[in-house]
């Protein structure tokens, strides 16, 4: 199901909801392009940070990830949607790519990530760029390298919101490629990063587990989400009137 929302600067944001992981994977394979995987933190940025909102592609759809995204979808549409975690999207995609001997370009990570991924996915053709890019960086050589490798899938692991903006820049210089900003999903797939225990998932408290593991990293995000929820109260009527 697709829902289109208009934020307060007039930018249209397309949210794609799927009933299960198989239908989502099939859709991504059938329609390769740029997608954003957004958490509750991502929602707060795409609606309330004007600079970030302007830098994101207007044609890219968002794949909601996390309970907060489900809650926001319910607030804005009055409907409950299934939650498909971003790391599930990444793991399903990598398994599919491995089974079909696809070419995958990864921007971000380190030598350990590359080594473990090559060991786990023996059928993959992988190229990893370990560059430490900023939004203001010159991406011309990177784009040349990607085009020369000619991947089927491009995964960007630079951390939000930088990875979304960099993914947008890459997408503007190529077509027919599946591009996903994925955060730490590859490390979760490889077991480097701990996945959230089922107990926290069921209660919708995955954020609390991540806060326990990385309090300095998660605290600013939690604050931004809390602010977003309160702002949404006054913003709610506008969104409901501007949902396509």
C-alpha positions in Angstrom: 0.0 0.0 0.0 1.3 3.5 -0.9 0.5 6.6 1.2 1.6 10.1 0.0 2.0 12.8 2.6 2.8 16.5 2.0 5.1 18.1 4.6 4.8 21.7 5.6 7.2 22.9 2.9 5.1 21.2 0.2 7.4 18.2 -0.4 5.5 15.0 -1.2 6.7 12.0 0.8 5.7 8.5 -0.4 5.4 5.8 2.2 5.3 2.2 1.0 3.7 -0.4 3.4 3.9 -4.2 2.7 2.0 -7.1 4.2 5.1 -9.3 4.5 8.8 -9.5 3.7 8.4 -11.6 0.6 6.1 -9.0 -1.1 8.5 -6.3 -0.1 11.5 -8.1 -1.5 9.7 -8.9 -4.8 8.7 -5.3 -5.2 12.3 -4.0 -4.7 13.7 -6.5 -7.2 11.0 -5.7 -9.7 11.3 -1.9 -9.4 15.0 -1.1 -8.7 15.6 2.5 -7.8 16.3 4.7 -4.7 14.4 3.9 -1.5 14.8 5.3 2.0 14.4 3.0 5.0 13.0 5.3 7.7 12.7 5.0 11.4 10.8 7.3 13.8 14.0 9.4 13.8 13.8 9.5 10.0 10.2 10.7 10.2 11.2 13.6 12.4 13.9 14.6 10.0 12.0 14.3 6.8 9.1 16.4 8.1 10.8 18.9 10.4 14.3 19.6 9.1 13.8 21.8 6.0 17.4 21.5 4.9 17.4 17.7 4.9 13.9 17.5 3.4 15.1 19.6 0.4 18.2 17.5 -0.2 16.2 14.2 -0.4 14.9 13.0 -3.7 11.2 13.8 -4.4 10.8 10.6 -6.4 12.1 8.2 -3.8 9.7 6.2 -1.6 10.1 5.6 2.1 10.0 2.1 3.6 8.9 2.6 7.3 11.0 0.7 9.8 10.2 0.5 13.5 7.2 0.9 15.8 7.4 4.6 15.8 7.0 4.7 12.0 3.9 2.4 12.3 2.5 4.8 14.9 3.1 7.8 12.7 1.4 6.0 9.8 -1.6 5.3 12.0 -1.7 8.9 13.2 -1.7 10.3 9.7 -3.9 7.7 7.9 -6.0 6.1 10.6 -4.7 2.6 9.5 -2.4 0.2 11.1 0.5 -1.2 9.0 2.9 -4.1 9.4 6.4 -3.4 10.6 9.2 -4.8 8.5 12.5 -3.9 10.2 15.2 -2.4 8.0 17.7 -5.1 8.9 15.3 -7.8 7.6 15.1 -5.9 4.3 18.9 -5.9 4.1 19.2 -9.6 5.1 16.5 -10.7 2.6 18.1 -8.7 -0.1 21.6 -10.0 0.5 20.3 -13.6 0.6 18.5 -13.1 -2.7 21.6 -11.5 -4.2 23.8 -14.3 -3.1 21.4 -17.0 -4.4 21.3 -15.2 -7.8 25.0 -14.3 -8.0 24.3 -10.6 -8.2 26.8 -7.7 -8.0 26.7 -5.6 -4.8 28.5 -2.3 -4.2 28.8 -1.2 -0.6 29.6 2.3 0.5 30.8 2.3 4.1 31.8 -0.4 6.5 35.3 -1.7 7.1 37.7 -4.6 6.1 36.1 -6.9 8.7 32.7 -6.3 7.3 34.0 -7.0 3.8 35.8 -10.2 4.8 32.9 -11.7 6.8 30.4 -10.8 4.0 32.6 -12.5 1.4 32.8 -15.6 3.6 29.0 -15.8 4.2 27.9 -14.9 0.7 30.3 -16.8 -1.6 28.3 -16.2 -4.7 28.2 -12.4 -4.4 30.5 -10.2 -6.5 31.3 -7.4 -3.9 33.1 -4.1 -4.1 33.4 -2.0 -1.0 34.3 1.7 -0.7 35.6 2.6 2.7 35.7 6.3 2.0 34.7 8.7 4.8 32.4 11.0 2.8 30.6 14.1 3.8 27.6 15.6 2.1 29.9 18.3 0.7 32.4 15.8 -0.7 33.3 15.4 -4.4 31.5 12.2 -5.5 32.6 12.2 -9.2 35.3 9.5 -8.8 33.0 7.4 -6.6 30.3 7.5 -9.3 32.8 6.5 -11.9 33.9 3.5 -9.7 30.3 2.4 -9.2 29.5 2.6 -12.9 32.7 0.7 -13.8 31.7 -2.1 -11.3 28.1 -2.0 -12.7 26.4 -3.4 -9.6 22.8 -4.6 -9.4 22.5 -3.3 -5.8 24.1 -0.3 -4.0 24.0 -0.3 -0.2 25.0 2.9 1.6 26.1 2.5 5.3 27.2 6.0 6.4 24.6 6.7 9.2 21.5 8.8 9.0 20.8 11.3 7.6 24.1 11.5 5.7 23.6 8.2 4.0 20.2 9.3 2.7 21.6 12.4 1.2 24.6 10.6 -0.3 22.3 7.9 -1.7 20.3 10.7 -3.4 23.4 12.2 -5.0 24.4 8.7 -6.3 20.9 8.0 -7.7 20.9 11.2 -9.7 23.9 10.0 -11.7 22.6 6.5 -12.6 19.4 4.6 -13.3 18.1 1.1 -13.0 20.0 0.4 -9.8 18.5 -0.6 -6.5 19.9 1.9 -3.9 19.3 1.6 -0.2 20.7 3.5 2.8 21.0 0.8 5.4 22.8 2.0 8.5 24.3 -0.9 10.5 22.0 -3.5 8.9 24.9 -5.4 7.3 26.7 -5.7 10.7 23.5 -7.1 12.1 23.2 -9.5 9.2 26.8 -10.7 9.9 26.3 -10.9 13.7 28.8 -8.1 14.4 26.1 -5.9 15.8 23.6 -7.5 18.2 20.0 -7.7 17.0 17.2 -6.6 19.3 15.9 -9.4 21.5 12.3 -10.5 20.7 11.1 -9.4 24.1 11.8 -5.7 23.3 10.4 -6.1 19.7 7.1 -7.4 20.9 6.7 -4.5 23.4 7.8 -2.0 20.8 10.8 -1.1 22.9 13.6 -1.8 20.4 14.8 1.8 20.9 15.3 1.1 24.6 17.6 -1.8 23.9 19.6 0.3 21.5 19.8 3.1 24.0 21.2 0.7 26.5 23.9 -0.4 24.1 24.7 3.1 22.7 23.3 5.8 25.0 25.4 8.6 23.5 24.3 7.8 20.0 20.7 7.2 20.7 19.9 10.0 23.2 19.8 12.8 20.6 17.6 10.7 18.4 15.1 9.9 21.2 14.9 13.6 22.0 14.1 14.4 18.4 11.4 11.8 18.2 9.8 13.1 21.4 9.7 16.6 20.0 8.3 15.2 16.8 5.4 13.4 18.6 4.4 16.6 20.4 4.7 18.7 17.2 2.6 16.1 15.4 -0.4 17.0 17.6 -0.6 20.4 16.0 0.5 19.2 12.6 -2.0 16.3 12.5 -4.9 18.1 10.9 -2.7 19.5 8.2 -1.3 16.0 7.3 -4.8 14.4 7.3 -5.9 17.1 4.8 -2.9 16.6 2.7 -2.7 12.8 2.5 -3.2 11.7 -1.1 
